[in-house]
Each structure stands twice: as C-alpha cells, then as structure tokens.
Amino acid sequence: MPELPEVETMRRGIASILGARIEAVRIPPSNLQPIAIEPPIREFRRKAIGQRVVEVGRAGKRVVIALDSGERIVVEPRMTGRLLLSNPPDERYLRLVLELSRFGHVWGRLMFWDVRGLGVVRMLTPEEFARLASDKLGPDALDITAKQLRERLARSRRAIKVALMDQAVLAGVGNLYASEILHHARVHPATPCVRLRPRQWKRIHAALGTILRQAIAMQGSTLGDGMYRTADGKPGRFQEQHLVYQRAGQACRQCHRGRIVRIVQAQRSTFYCPNCQRRRS
C-alpha cells in the first residue's frame, strides 16, 4: 500500500497541474466494479468542471487537490492506485479522468488508475476536509516533533510498531516504513510504547525523518508486484535500500551477524533484526 513517500512522490509528480482548469470529468467505460467516488459522479462533475487547481497537497497517505471554489479533491490510492499524467499501462484499469486546460487550450489529463479498484476519490467541502484532518489524521509524519510523538504514544500499551501505523496518531507511516524506521532506531517492534525510554523516543523520531526523506528522494519503494510507479510510469528506487522489509532469513545488512526475522503484528508482517533490535526484559 502506498505510504507517505509514495504519495508524496505522486503529489510532486502531478504538481504541474497547478493553475490548470478542469474542463471535463470522465469515467472510462469498464466491466470492472467501479471505485468509490463521492459525491455521485453527476454532482462531482457539477462541482469540479470550470474550477482551477490552486494547490496540490498531501494529507498523510492522501493526495489533496484544492480548487478555487474552496473544495478539495481527496485521492486515497490505497493498495494499487496511481495518479498519472502519462498514458496508463493498461486502459482497463483507468478509473477516473480529469481533462485539463490552460489559457483556453487543451493541456492534458490527470488520471486515476487502479488495478484492484480499492482506491477512493472524494470531493470535500472545506468543513468536511477540516473534519477529516482533525478526526482521522494525526500530525504528518514529516512535521511531528519529538515531543509530540512521545506525548501522543508514550502512555500506550500497544507495541510501538502497531502504534506508529495508527493514522489518527501519526499520519503517513504504514507497514513497510514502520519496520525500516524501528530498525534504523534499533528498537524492537514488539516493545510496548509505555516501556520505551526517552533516548529511544529520540532515536525513533530521528529515524522517522531520516527514512521518510531518503525514501522520498528515491521516489518511494516499488515492490515485487510492480504496482507502484511514479506519475510518469517509472519505478521507485528505495527498495534497493531496505534493510529489513521482506528480507526474512537473510543476513542483516547493518550488523552482518543477525538474520532478519518475520513476525505478525495486527495481521501485518513485521521484519526486524534480533541482533540490532534486541528486546529488553
């Protein structure tokens, strides 16, 4: 599932739509189950057509396209969704198309492409977007301070790996990057938050920024299924730097002594090095 680095890469990849005017909204014909679009497409069209894009932002794992009406198109890629400006790899999975113009001339298309069809596209009023941000999303993982991180999680009895993936506490981190962050911080993923020491919180916060920014610089992680691509169809490169994720049984690239272990937490795979990330009694 695309996490903060992949969604931030999507946002940057479509940033050139800033200032463009929406001329048409199309749902390409398909025999597939349609994705969730809210409000219904006729109302969505009415609200979108004629509006200009005034901001291309991000809220956690969502791309947010602000219109001059004040409303926002919020795109959740979920498992296999992508935002594209170039031709899609397979027209069958093209779910939504915005036709764009500049200065009265055809400029291009913004497309939402999704193989599994789990993505969601919503048009939200300013009030609805504010409620989303306040009720469902914690501080962005790139903006949260060390003090905020500790205050929001230090009293929790949940395992730190599980807690880091709670979007209402910390927006943007999912399964892949939680494993990499905790390895970088040398913290065992099953450690209850309440048991972490101040110096461990500092290491986690530092690792949070380091790993996410490195991943963004390398345009995210494209895994074995090849589903994630940038807006111009290129794979990410951060998977080349993974130290633990999906490396169960392999030697740790950091200490060269431990072998990566896979465990299951909250129905998700967690990867860690038992030598680098020792669990304290």
C-alpha positions as CSV (number, residue, x, y, z in Angstrom):
1,M,0.0,0.0,0.0
2,P,1.4,3.4,-0.9
3,E,2.7,5.2,2.2
4,L,3.9,8.8,2.8
5,P,7.0,8.6,0.5
6,E,5.0,7.1,-2.4
7,V,2.1,9.5,-2.0
8,E,4.4,12.5,-1.7
9,T,6.1,11.3,-4.9
10,M,2.7,11.2,-6.6
11,R,1.9,14.7,-5.4
12,R,5.2,16.0,-6.7
13,G,4.7,14.1,-10.0
14,I,1.4,15.8,-10.7
15,A,2.3,19.3,-9.3
16,S,2.4,20.7,-12.9
17,I,-1.5,20.7,-12.9
18,L,-1.3,23.7,-10.6
19,G,-3.3,26.5,-12.3
20,A,-5.0,24.2,-14.8
21,R,-8.8,24.4,-15.3
22,I,-11.0,21.3,-15.2
23,E,-12.9,21.0,-18.5
24,A,-14.4,17.6,-18.1
25,V,-14.6,14.6,-15.7
26,R,-14.9,11.2,-17.3
27,I,-15.3,7.6,-16.0
28,P,-14.0,5.4,-18.8
29,P,-16.2,2.5,-19.8
30,S,-15.3,-0.7,-18.0
31,N,-16.7,-4.1,-17.0
32,L,-14.9,-3.8,-13.6
33,Q,-16.5,-2.9,-10.3
34,P,-16.3,0.9,-10.2
35,I,-14.2,2.6,-7.5
36,A,-15.8,4.7,-4.8
37,I,-16.4,8.3,-5.9
38,E,-18.1,10.7,-3.6
39,P,-20.4,12.5,-4.1
40,P,-22.0,10.6,-7.0
41,I,-20.4,11.4,-10.4
42,R,-23.1,13.8,-11.7
43,E,-22.7,16.0,-8.6
44,F,-18.9,15.5,-8.7
45,R,-18.8,16.8,-12.3
46,R,-21.0,19.8,-11.4
47,K,-18.7,20.8,-8.6
48,A,-15.4,20.2,-10.5
49,I,-15.9,21.4,-14.0
50,G,-14.8,25.0,-14.5
51,Q,-12.7,25.1,-11.4
52,R,-9.0,25.8,-11.3
53,V,-6.4,23.9,-9.3
54,V,-4.9,26.3,-6.7
55,E,-2.9,23.8,-4.7
56,V,-1.6,20.2,-4.9
57,G,-1.0,19.0,-1.4
58,R,-0.9,15.8,0.7
59,A,-2.6,14.7,3.9
60,G,-0.9,11.6,5.2
61,K,-1.5,8.9,2.6
62,R,-3.9,11.1,0.5
63,V,-3.2,13.5,-2.3
64,V,-5.3,16.7,-1.9
65,I,-6.1,18.8,-4.9
66,A,-7.6,22.2,-3.8
67,L,-9.9,24.1,-6.2
68,D,-10.6,27.8,-6.3
69,S,-14.1,27.1,-5.1
70,G,-12.5,26.0,-1.8
71,E,-13.5,22.4,-2.2
72,R,-10.8,19.7,-2.4
73,I,-10.5,16.5,-4.4
74,V,-9.0,14.0,-2.0
75,V,-7.5,10.9,-3.6
76,E,-6.7,7.8,-1.5
77,P,-4.6,5.4,-3.6
78,R,-4.9,2.5,-1.1
79,M,-3.5,-0.8,-2.4
80,T,-2.8,-0.2,-6.1
81,G,-4.0,3.3,-7.1
82,R,-1.8,5.7,-9.0
83,L,-2.2,9.2,-10.3
84,L,-0.8,9.6,-13.8
85,L,-0.2,12.3,-16.3
86,S,1.2,10.0,-19.0
87,N,-0.6,7.1,-20.7
88,P,-1.7,4.3,-18.3
89,P,0.0,0.9,-18.6
90,D,-3.4,-0.8,-19.2
91,E,-6.5,1.1,-20.2
92,R,-8.8,-1.4,-18.5
93,Y,-7.9,-0.1,-15.0
94,L,-8.3,3.6,-15.8
95,R,-11.0,4.7,-13.2
96,L,-11.3,8.5,-13.5
97,V,-10.0,11.1,-15.9
98,L,-9.9,14.9,-15.5
99,E,-9.5,16.8,-18.7
100,L,-7.5,20.0,-18.1
101,S,-6.8,23.2,-20.0
102,R,-4.6,26.3,-19.7
103,F,-5.5,29.7,-21.1
104,G,-8.4,28.2,-23.0
105,H,-6.3,25.5,-24.7
106,V,-6.2,21.7,-24.1
107,W,-3.4,21.0,-21.7
108,G,-3.6,17.3,-20.7
109,R,-5.2,14.7,-18.5
110,L,-5.0,13.8,-14.8
111,M,-5.8,10.1,-14.5
112,F,-6.5,7.8,-11.5
113,W,-5.5,4.2,-12.4
114,D,-6.2,1.3,-10.0
115,V,-5.9,-2.4,-10.7
116,R,-7.7,-3.7,-7.6
117,G,-10.2,-0.9,-7.5
118,L,-9.9,-0.2,-3.8
119,G,-9.0,3.5,-4.2
120,V,-11.4,6.3,-3.2
121,V,-11.8,9.7,-4.7
122,R,-13.8,12.3,-2.7
123,M,-14.8,15.9,-3.3
124,L,-14.9,17.6,0.2
125,T,-16.1,21.0,1.3
126,P,-13.6,23.0,3.4
127,E,-15.6,21.9,6.5
128,E,-15.6,18.3,5.6
129,F,-11.9,18.4,4.9
130,A,-11.2,20.1,8.3
131,R,-13.2,17.3,10.0
132,L,-11.2,14.6,8.2
133,A,-7.9,16.3,9.2
134,S,-8.9,16.7,12.8
135,D,-10.8,13.4,13.4
136,K,-8.9,10.9,11.4
137,L,-5.4,12.2,10.9
138,G,-2.7,12.9,13.4
139,P,0.2,15.2,12.7
140,D,2.1,14.5,9.5
141,A,5.0,12.1,10.0
142,L,7.3,14.7,8.4
143,D,6.2,17.5,10.6
144,I,5.7,15.9,14.0
145,T,8.1,17.0,16.7
146,A,9.9,14.6,19.0
147,K,7.9,16.0,21.9
148,Q,4.6,15.5,20.1
149,L,5.5,11.9,19.1
150,R,6.3,10.9,22.7
151,E,3.3,12.7,24.1
152,R,0.9,11.0,21.7
153,L,2.2,7.5,22.2
154,A,4.2,7.2,25.5
155,R,1.2,6.1,27.6
156,S,0.0,3.5,25.1
157,R,0.5,-0.2,25.9
158,R,0.4,-1.1,22.2
159,A,3.6,-2.4,20.5
160,I,5.5,0.5,19.1
161,K,5.3,-0.9,15.5
162,V,1.5,-1.1,15.7
163,A,1.2,2.4,17.2
164,L,3.3,4.0,14.5
165,M,0.8,2.8,11.9
166,D,-2.2,4.4,13.6
167,Q,-3.1,7.2,11.2
168,A,-5.1,9.1,13.9
169,V,-1.9,9.4,15.9
170,L,0.7,9.8,13.1
171,A,-0.3,10.3,9.5
172,G,1.6,8.7,6.7
173,V,3.5,5.7,8.2
174,G,2.4,2.2,7.2
175,N,3.8,-1.3,7.5
176,L,6.9,-1.0,5.3
177,Y,8.3,2.2,6.7
178,A,7.4,1.3,10.3
179,S,9.7,-1.7,10.1
180,E,12.5,0.2,8.5
181,I,12.2,3.1,10.9
182,L,12.4,0.9,14.0
183,H,15.4,-1.0,12.6
184,H,17.2,2.3,12.0
185,A,16.3,3.3,15.6
186,R,17.4,0.0,17.0
187,V,14.1,-0.6,18.8
188,H,12.4,-4.0,18.9
189,P,9.0,-3.7,17.2
190,A,7.1,-5.5,19.9
191,T,8.2,-3.2,22.7
192,P,5.1,-1.5,24.4
193,C,5.2,2.2,23.9
194,V,4.9,2.7,27.7
195,R,8.2,0.8,28.2
196,L,10.3,2.9,25.8
197,R,12.9,5.2,27.3
198,P,13.4,8.9,26.4
199,R,16.5,8.1,24.4
200,Q,14.6,5.5,22.4
201,W,11.9,8.0,21.6
202,K,14.6,10.4,20.3
203,R,16.0,7.7,18.1
204,I,12.6,6.8,16.7
205,H,11.8,10.4,15.9
206,A,15.2,10.9,14.2
207,A,14.7,7.7,12.2
208,L,11.3,8.8,11.2
209,G,12.6,11.8,9.4
210,T,15.7,10.1,8.0
211,I,13.9,7.1,6.5
212,L,11.0,9.0,5.0
213,R,13.1,11.7,3.5
214,Q,15.5,9.1,2.0
215,A,12.6,7.3,0.5
216,I,11.1,10.4,-1.0
217,A,14.5,11.3,-2.5
218,M,14.4,7.9,-4.2
219,Q,10.8,8.2,-5.2
220,G,9.4,5.6,-2.9
221,S,9.5,1.8,-3.0
222,T,8.3,-0.4,-5.8
223,L,7.9,-3.9,-4.5
224,G,7.8,-7.3,-6.3
225,D,4.3,-6.8,-7.7
226,G,5.5,-3.7,-9.6
227,M,2.2,-1.9,-8.9
228,Y,3.6,1.4,-7.6
229,R,5.1,3.7,-10.2
230,T,5.7,7.4,-10.3
231,A,3.3,9.8,-12.3
232,D,5.5,9.3,-15.4
233,G,5.5,5.5,-15.1
234,K,8.9,4.9,-13.5
235,P,9.5,2.6,-10.5
236,G,10.7,3.9,-7.2
237,R,14.2,3.0,-6.0
238,F,14.1,3.0,-2.2
239,Q,13.5,-0.8,-2.2
240,E,17.2,-1.1,-3.0
241,Q,17.9,0.4,0.4
242,H,15.5,-1.8,2.5
243,L,17.4,-3.3,5.4
244,V,14.7,-5.5,6.9
245,Y,11.4,-5.3,4.9
246,Q,10.7,-8.6,3.1
247,R,14.2,-9.9,3.9
248,A,13.2,-12.7,6.3
249,G,16.0,-15.2,6.7
250,Q,18.7,-13.0,5.1
251,A,21.7,-11.6,6.9
252,C,21.3,-8.1,8.3
253,R,23.0,-5.6,6.1
254,Q,23.8,-3.4,9.1
255,C,25.3,-5.7,11.7
256,H,26.1,-8.7,9.4
257,R,25.5,-11.0,12.4
258,G,21.8,-11.3,12.8
259,R,19.3,-12.8,10.4
260,I,16.1,-10.9,9.6
261,V,13.0,-12.3,11.4
262,R,9.4,-12.0,10.4
263,I,6.6,-11.9,12.9
264,V,2.9,-10.9,12.6
265,Q,1.5,-7.9,14.4
266,A,-2.0,-6.6,13.9
267,Q,-2.4,-9.0,11.0
268,R,0.6,-7.4,9.2
269,S,4.1,-8.8,8.7
270,T,6.9,-7.1,10.7
271,F,10.6,-7.6,9.9
272,Y,13.4,-6.9,12.3
273,C,17.0,-7.9,13.2
274,P,17.2,-9.7,16.6
275,N,20.8,-8.5,17.0
276,C,20.3,-4.8,16.1
277,Q,16.8,-4.7,17.8
278,R,17.2,-6.6,21.0
279,R,14.2,-6.9,23.2
280,R,14.9,-5.7,26.7
281,S,13.4,-7.6,29.7
